[in-house]
């Protein structure tokens, strides 16, 4: 194959945009916690980026994208990136660049999961969790949808990660939160964000990075990339406005609510980004904004301390988006038709893939968390939690 420099450049730029989403998550979450845990939240995202970068090169990429074993996992043909060429592959871009693009997807997925353990996780325990979780949860799910696994064989369509990233991270966060338990004082006194402007800055980085996340997933400079580019922004705007208006009757419309709605809209459009029109993106984003807001309220009523709402926004938003992809996919745009065009099989395949990802991510994460909690302990001590993780885990102040 001849190297297409335009496509290669676009994938490299997209990979950089996706990479920025990991510190973006750190800033977003960091602004939402108390000041004494600000550094900790950013550090969790950055250590995630570093650990994933090594695991993915050593064997993670091979498990996700190696030759299929039983529809469940890839083999180790790319161990240590053996055979992952820097020359043009079948897509006219180097497979090595695709590997990096996917590495950053894995990184931001685990960064989202840190929502569940905000202000109470031991750094050492989280490092062990990252390595195990990436290997036995994320890599199989990536293989199922994108690496030739059973879900893709069934017919699941997931443009940029509704199952692999969003459902996976959201329901994993819920499981992890249930195991690690509530923060000290949760439900007894207010635990308010310490720096909303920083959280807004993190959300802005996510909004920018999502263009590479979705449009880059076309793996080409073509109509699919153009559609994904537009639908990403359209769904974000619809989600922001929907969350704002849905929450307005509870008081004044908050800036955090607006950016949370924008993230919900982008989460929901992620699996559908290149498969639906901008008008449909408005519907998908608006429903996500309202749905995720309601799920946040439900989480609060149930007194579940999934601290920063990865489950409500990413888990439930990703579930809606994956189902919506099976409903609204438009053959004229992408060659795939959804339920509205009479393709019942597409909706069934997406529903099966979505619920399988939900169950697998939740159950396996719960098991991993229970084992680690009993073996090495997930939480810091009561005194360490009181003084804050910035001091107790890093010896630093924000």
For each residue, the residues with C-beta under 8 A, 3 or more apart:
1: 88 89 90 91 92
2: 88 92
3: 8 87 88 92 93 94
4: 7 8 88 92 93
5: 8 9
6: 9 10 221
7: 4 10 11 91 92 93 219 220 221
8: 3 4 5 11 12 92 93 94 97
9: 5 6 12 13
10: 6 7 13 14 216 220 221 225
11: 7 8 14 15 93 97 98 101 216 219
12: 8 9 15 16 97 100
13: 9 10 16 17 212 216
14: 10 11 17 18 101 211 212 213 215 216 217
15: 11 12 18 19 97 100 101 104 212 216
16: 12 13 19 20 212
17: 13 14 20 21 208 209 210 211 212 213 216
18: 14 15 21 101 104 105 108 209 212 213 216
19: 15 16 22 49 104 107 209
20: 16 17 23 24 205 208 209
21: 17 18 24 25 104 108 111 205 206 209 210 213
22: 19 25 26 45 46 48 49 104 107 108 111
23: 20 26 27 42 45 46 49 202 205
24: 20 21 27 28 202 203 204 205 206 209
25: 21 22 28 29 45 108 111 112 114 202 206
26: 22 23 29 30 41 42 43 44 45 46 111 202
27: 23 24 30 31 42 198 199 201 202 205
28: 24 25 31 32 199 202 203 205 206
29: 25 26 32 33 41 45 114 115 118 199 202 308
30: 26 27 33 38 39 41 42 195 198 199 202
31: 27 28 38 193 194 195 196 197 198 199 200 201 202
32: 28 29 41 118 193 199 256 307 308
33: 29 30 37 38 40 41 118 119 193 194 307 308
34: 37 38 119 191 192 194 388
35: 38 194 195 388 398
36: 387 388 389 390 391 398
37: 33 34 40 41 118 119 388 389 390
38: 30 31 33 34 35 41 42 194 195 198 390 398
39: 30 42 43 389 390 394 396 397 398
40: 33 37 43 44 119 123 388 389 390 393 394
41: 26 29 30 32 33 37 38 44 45 114 118
42: 23 26 27 30 38 39 45 46
43: 26 39 40 46 47 123 393 394
44: 26 40 41 47 48 111 114 117 121 123 126
45: 22 23 25 26 29 41 42 48 49 111 114
46: 22 23 26 42 43 49 50
47: 43 44 50 51 123 126 127 130
48: 22 44 45 51 52 107 110 111 114 130
49: 19 22 23 45 46 52 53 107 111
50: 46 47 53 54
51: 47 48 54 55 127 130 131 134
52: 48 49 55 56 60 103 106 107 110 130 134
53: 49 50 56 57 103 107
54: 50 51 57 58
55: 51 52 58 59 60 131 134 135
56: 52 53 60 61 99 102 103 106
57: 53 54 60 61 80 81 103
58: 54 55 79 80
59: 55 62 63 76 79 80 135
60: 52 55 56 57 63 64 103 106 134 135 138 139
61: 56 57 64 65 66 78 81 84 99 102 103
62: 59 65 66 74 75 76 77 78 79
63: 59 60 66 73 74 76 135 139 140 143
64: 60 61 74 102 106 138 139 142 143 146 147
65: 61 62 74 78 99 102 142 143 146 147
66: 61 62 63 74 75 76 77 78 147
67: 74 75 77 148
68: 71 74 75 143 147 148 149
69: 72 73 74 75
70: 73
71: 68 144 149 150 153
72: 69 140 143 144 149 150
73: 63 69 70 139 140 143 149
74: 62 63 64 65 66 67 68 69 77 78 139 143 147 148
75: 62 66 67 68 69
76: 59 62 63 66 79
77: 62 66 67 74 82 83
78: 61 62 65 66 74 81 82 83 84
79: 58 59 62 76 82
80: 57 58 59
81: 57 61 78 84 96 99
82: 77 78 79
83: 77 78
84: 61 78 81 95 96 99
85: 89 94 95 96
86: 94 96
87: 3 94
88: 1 2 3 4 92 93 94
89: 1 85 92 93 94 95 98
90: 1
91: 1 7 98 219 220
92: 1 2 3 4 7 8 88 89
93: 3 4 7 8 11 88 89 97 98 219
94: 3 8 85 86 87 88 89 97 98
95: 84 85 89 98 99
96: 81 84 85 86 99 100
97: 8 11 12 15 93 94 100 101
98: 11 89 91 93 94 95 101 102 219
99: 56 61 65 81 84 95 96 102 103
100: 12 15 96 97 103 104
101: 11 14 15 18 97 98 104 105 216
102: 56 61 64 65 98 99 105 106 142
103: 52 53 56 57 60 61 99 100 106 107
104: 15 18 19 21 22 100 101 107 108
105: 18 101 102 108 109 142 161 164 165 213
106: 52 56 60 64 102 103 109 110 134 138 142
107: 19 22 48 49 52 53 103 104 110 111
108: 18 21 22 25 104 105 111 112 165 213
109: 105 106 112 113 138 161 164 165 168 169
110: 48 52 106 107 113 114 130 133 134 138 169
111: 21 22 25 26 44 45 48 49 107 108 114
112: 25 108 109 115 165 169 170 173 310 314
113: 109 110 116 117 133 169 172 173 176 310
114: 25 29 41 44 45 48 110 111 117 118 121 126 308
115: 29 112 118 173 306 307 308 309 310 311
116: 113 172 173 174 175 176 177 180 306 307 310 311
117: 44 113 114 120 121 126 176 177 180 307 378
118: 29 32 33 37 41 114 115 121 183 307 308
119: 33 34 37 40 183 307 385 388 389
120: 117 180 181 183 184 379 380 385 389
121: 44 114 117 118 125 126 180 378 379 380 389
122: 125 126 376 377 378 379 380 393
123: 40 43 44 47 126 127 389 393 394
124: 127 128 376
125: 121 122 128 129 372 376 377 378
126: 44 47 114 117 121 122 123 129 130 378
127: 47 51 123 124 130 131
128: 124 125 131 132 372 376
129: 125 126 132 133 176 368 369 372 378
130: 47 48 51 52 110 126 127 133 134
131: 51 55 127 128 134 135
132: 128 129 135 136 368 372
133: 110 113 129 130 136 137 138 172 365 368
134: 51 52 55 60 106 110 130 131 137 138 139
135: 55 59 60 63 131 132 138 139
136: 132 133 139 140 364 368
137: 133 134 140 141 168 172 360 361 364 365 368
138: 60 64 106 109 110 133 134 135 141 142 164 168
139: 60 63 64 73 74 134 135 136 142 143
140: 63 72 73 136 137 143 144 149 360
141: 137 138 144 145 163 164 168 357 360 361
142: 64 65 102 105 106 138 139 145 146 147 164
143: 63 64 65 68 72 73 74 139 140 146 147 148 149
144: 71 72 140 141 147 149 150 151 152 156 163 164 353 356 357
145: 141 142 149 151 152 156 158 163 164 353 357
146: 64 65 142 143 152 158 164
147: 64 65 66 68 74 142 143 144 152
148: 67 68 74 143 152 153
149: 68 71 72 73 140 143 144 145 152 153
150: 71 72 144 153 154
151: 144 145 154 156 163 349 352 353 356 357
152: 144 145 146 147 148 149 155 156
153: 71 148 149 150
154: 150 151 349 352 353
155: 152 345 346 349
156: 144 145 151 152 163 349 350 352 353
157: 271 275 325 326 329 336 346 349 350
158: 145 146 161 162 163 164 271 322 325 350 353
159: 162 214 217 228 270 271 272 273 274 275 325
160: 165 213 214 217 228 270 271 273 274
161: 105 109 158 164 165 166 213 217 270 271
162: 158 159 165 166 167 267 268 270 271 272 318 319 321 322 325 354
163: 141 144 145 151 156 158 166 167 168 271 318 322 353 354 357
164: 105 109 138 141 142 144 145 146 158 161 168 357
165: 105 108 109 112 160 161 162 168 169 270 314 318
166: 161 162 163 169 170 267 270 271 314 315 317 318 319 321 322
167: 162 163 170 171 314 315 318 319 322 354 357 358 361
168: 109 137 138 141 163 164 165 171 172 318 357 361
169: 109 110 112 113 165 166 172 173 310 314 315 361
170: 112 166 167 173 174 310 311 312 313 314 315 316 317 318 319
171: 167 168 174 175 311 315 357 358 361 362 365
172: 113 116 133 137 168 169 175 176 361 362 365
173: 112 113 115 116 169 170 176 177 306 310 311 314 315
174: 116 170 171 177 178 304 306 310 311 315 362
175: 116 171 172 178 179 361 362 363 365 366 369
176: 113 116 117 129 172 173 179 180 365 366 369
177: 116 117 173 174 180 304 305 306 307 311
178: 174 175 304 366
179: 175 176 366 369 370 373 378
180: 116 117 120 121 176 177 369 373 378 379
181: 120 305 379
182: 186 187 303 305
183: 118 119 120 186 191 305 307 385
184: 120 382 385 386
185: 188 189 191
186: 182 183 191 303 305
187: 182 303 305
188: 185
189: 185
190:
191: 34 183 185 186
192: 34
193: 31 32 33 196 199 256
194: 31 33 34 35 38
195: 30 31 35 38 198 199
196: 31 193 199 200 255 256
197: 31 200 201
198: 27 30 31 38 195 201 202
199: 27 28 29 30 31 32 193 195 196 202 203 256 259
200: 31 196 197 203 204 255 256 259
201: 27 31 197 198 204 205
202: 23 24 25 26 27 28 29 30 31 198 199 205 206
203: 24 28 199 200 206 207 259 260 262 263
204: 24 200 201 207 208 259
205: 20 21 23 24 27 28 201 202 208 209
206: 21 24 25 28 202 203 209 210 263 266
207: 203 204 210 236 259 262 263 266
208: 17 20 204 205 211
209: 17 18 19 20 21 24 205 206 212 213
210: 17 21 206 207 213 214 232 236 266 270
211: 14 17 208 214 215 216 229 232 233
212: 13 14 15 16 17 18 209 215 216
213: 14 17 18 21 105 108 160 161 209 210 216 217 232 270
214: 159 160 210 211 217 228 229 231 232 266 269 270 273 274
215: 14 211 212 218 225 226 228 229 232 273
216: 10 11 13 14 15 17 18 101 211 212 213 219 225
217: 14 159 160 161 213 214 228 273 274
218: 215 221 222 224 225 228 274
219: 7 11 91 93 98 216
220: 7 10 91 224 225
221: 6 7 10 218 225
222: 218 225 226
223: 226 227 333
224: 218 220 227 228 274 333 334
225: 10 215 216 218 220 221 222 228 229 274
226: 215 222 223 229 230
227: 223 224 230 231 273 274 276 277 278 333 334
228: 159 160 214 215 217 218 224 225 231 232 273 274
229: 211 214 215 225 226 232 233
230: 226 227 233 234 278 281
231: 214 227 228 234 235 269 272 273 274 276 277 278 280 281
232: 210 211 213 214 215 228 229 235 236 266 269 273 281
233: 211 229 230 236 237
234: 230 231 237 238 269 278 281 282 285
235: 231 232 238 239 265 266 268 269 281 282 284 285 288
236: 207 210 232 233 239 240 262 263 265 266 269 285
237: 233 234 240 241 262 265 285
238: 234 235 241 242 265 281 282 283 284 285 286 289
239: 235 236 242 243 261 262 263 264 265 266 268 285 286 288 289 292
240: 236 237 243 244 258 259 261 262 265 289
241: 237 238 244 245 258 261 286 289
242: 238 239 245 246 261 265 285 286 287 288 289 290 293
243: 239 240 246 247 257 258 260 261 262 264 289 290 292 293
244: 240 241 247 248 253 257 258 261 289
245: 241 242 248 253
246: 242 243 249 289 290 293 294
247: 243 244 250 251 253 254 257 293
248: 244 245 251 252 253
249: 246
250: 247
251: 247 248 254
252: 248
253: 244 245 247 248 257 258
254: 247 251 257 258
255: 196 200 258 259
256: 32 193 196 199 200 259 260
257: 243 244 247 253 254 260 261 293
258: 240 241 243 244 253 254 255 261 262
259: 199 200 203 204 207 240 255 256 262 263
260: 203 243 256 257 263 264 292 293 296 309 313
261: 239 240 241 242 243 244 257 258 264 265 288 289 292 293
262: 203 207 236 237 239 240 243 258 259 265 266
263: 203 206 207 236 239 259 260 266 267 313 317
264: 239 243 260 261 267 268 285 288 289 291 292 293 313 317
265: 235 236 237 238 239 240 242 261 262 268 269 284 285 286 288 289 317
266: 206 207 210 214 232 235 236 239 262 263 269 270 285
267: 162 166 263 264 270 288 292 313 314 317 318 321
268: 162 235 239 264 265 272 284 285 287 288 317 318 320 321 324
269: 214 231 232 234 235 236 265 266 272 273 276 281 284 285 288 321
270: 159 160 161 162 165 166 210 213 214 266 267 273 318 321
271: 157 158 159 160 161 162 163 166 318 321 322 324 325 350
272: 159 162 231 268 269 275 276 280 281 284 321 324 325 328 329
273: 159 160 214 215 217 227 228 231 232 269 270 276
274: 159 160 214 217 218 224 225 227 228 231 333 334
275: 157 159 272 325 328 329 330 333 334 336 338
276: 227 231 269 272 273 280 281 284 324 325 328 329 330 333
277: 227 231 280 281 330 333
278: 227 230 231 234 281 282
279: 282 283
280: 231 272 276 277 283 284 328 330
281: 230 231 232 234 235 238 269 272 276 277 278 284 285
282: 234 235 238 278 279 285 286
283: 238 279 280 286 287 328
284: 235 238 265 268 269 272 276 280 281 287 288 320 321 324 328
285: 234 235 236 237 238 239 242 264 265 266 268 269 281 282 288 289
286: 238 239 241 242 265 282 283 289 290
287: 242 268 283 284 290 291 320 324
288: 235 239 242 261 264 265 267 268 269 284 285 291 292 317 320 321
289: 238 239 240 241 242 243 244 246 261 264 265 285 286 292 293
290: 242 243 246 286 287 293 294
291: 264 287 288 294 295 316 317 320
292: 239 243 260 261 264 267 288 289 295 296 309 312 313 316 317
293: 242 243 246 247 257 260 261 264 289 290 296 297
294: 246 290 291 297 298
295: 291 292 298 299 309 311 312 313 316
296: 260 292 293 299 300 309 312 313
297: 293 294 300 301
298: 294 295 301 302 312
299: 295 296 302 304 306 309 311 312
300: 296 297 303 304
301: 297 298
302: 298 299
303: 182 186 187 300
304: 174 177 178 299 300
305: 177 181 182 183 186 187
306: 115 116 173 174 177 299 309 310 311 312
307: 32 33 115 116 117 118 119 177 183
308: 29 32 33 114 115 118
309: 115 260 292 295 296 299 306 312 313
310: 112 113 115 116 169 170 173 174 306 313 314 315
311: 115 116 170 171 173 174 177 295 299 306 314 315 316
312: 170 292 295 296 298 299 306 309 315 316 317
313: 170 260 263 264 267 292 295 296 309 310 316 317
314: 112 165 166 167 169 170 173 267 310 311 317 318
315: 166 167 169 170 171 173 174 310 311 312 318 319 358
316: 170 291 292 295 311 312 313 319 320
317: 166 170 263 264 265 267 268 288 291 292 312 313 314 320 321
318: 162 163 165 166 167 168 170 267 268 270 271 314 315 321 322 354
319: 162 166 167 170 315 316 322 323 354 358
320: 268 284 287 288 291 316 317 323 324
321: 162 166 267 268 269 270 271 272 284 288 317 318 324 325
322: 158 162 163 166 167 271 318 319 325 326 350 351 353 354
323: 319 320 326 327 347 350 351 354
324: 268 271 272 276 284 287 320 321 327 328
325: 157 158 159 162 271 272 275 276 321 322 328 329 338 350
326: 157 322 323 329 338 339 346 347 348 349 350 351
327: 323 324 338 339 340 347
328: 272 275 276 280 283 284 324 325 338 339 340
329: 157 272 275 276 325 326 334 336 337 338 341 343 346
330: 275 276 277 280 333 334 336 337 338 341
331: 334 335 336 337 341
332:
333: 223 224 227 274 275 276 277 330
334: 224 227 274 275 329 330 331
335: 331
336: 157 275 329 330 331 343 346
337: 329 330 331 341 342 343 346
338: 275 325 326 327 328 329 330 341 343 346 347
339: 326 327 328 342 343 344 346 347
340: 327 328
341: 329 330 331 337 338
342: 337 339
343: 329 336 337 338 339 346 347
344: 339 347 348
345: 155 348 349
346: 155 157 326 329 336 337 338 339 343 349 350
347: 323 326 327 338 339 343 344 350 351
348: 326 344 345 351 352
349: 151 154 155 156 157 326 345 346 352 353
350: 156 157 158 271 322 323 325 326 346 347 353 354
351: 322 323 326 347 348 354 355
352: 151 154 156 348 349 355 356
353: 144 145 151 154 156 158 163 322 349 350 356 357
354: 162 163 167 318 319 322 323 350 351 357 358
355: 351 352 358 359
356: 144 151 352 353 359 360
357: 141 144 145 151 163 164 167 168 171 353 354 360 361
358: 167 171 315 319 354 355 361 362
359: 355 356 362 363
360: 137 140 141 356 357 363 364
361: 137 141 167 168 169 171 172 175 357 358 364 365
362: 171 172 174 175 358 359 365 366
363: 175 359 360 366 367
364: 136 137 360 361 367 368
365: 133 137 171 172 175 176 361 362 368 369
366: 175 176 178 179 362 363 369 370
367: 363 364 370 371
368: 129 132 133 136 137 364 365 371 372
369: 129 175 176 179 180 365 366 372 373 378
370: 179 366 367 373 374
371: 367 368 374 375
372: 125 128 129 132 368 369 375 376 377 378
373: 179 180 369 370 376 377 378 379
374: 370 371
375: 371 372
376: 122 124 125 128 372 373
377: 122 125 372 373
378: 117 121 122 125 126 129 179 180 369 372 373
379: 120 121 122 180 181 373 385
380: 120 121 122 384 385 389 392 393
381: 384 385
382: 184 385 386
383: 386 387 392
384: 380 381 387 389 392 393
385: 119 120 183 184 379 380 381 382 388 389 392
386: 184 382 383
387: 36 383 384 391 392
388: 34 35 36 37 40 119 385 391 392
389: 36 37 39 40 119 120 121 123 380 384 385 392 393 394
390: 36 37 38 39 40 393 394 396 397 398
391: 36 387 388 394 395 396 397
392: 380 383 384 385 387 388 389
393: 40 43 122 123 380 384 389 390
394: 39 40 43 123 389 390 391
395: 391
396: 39 390 391
397: 39 390 391
398: 35 36 38 39 390
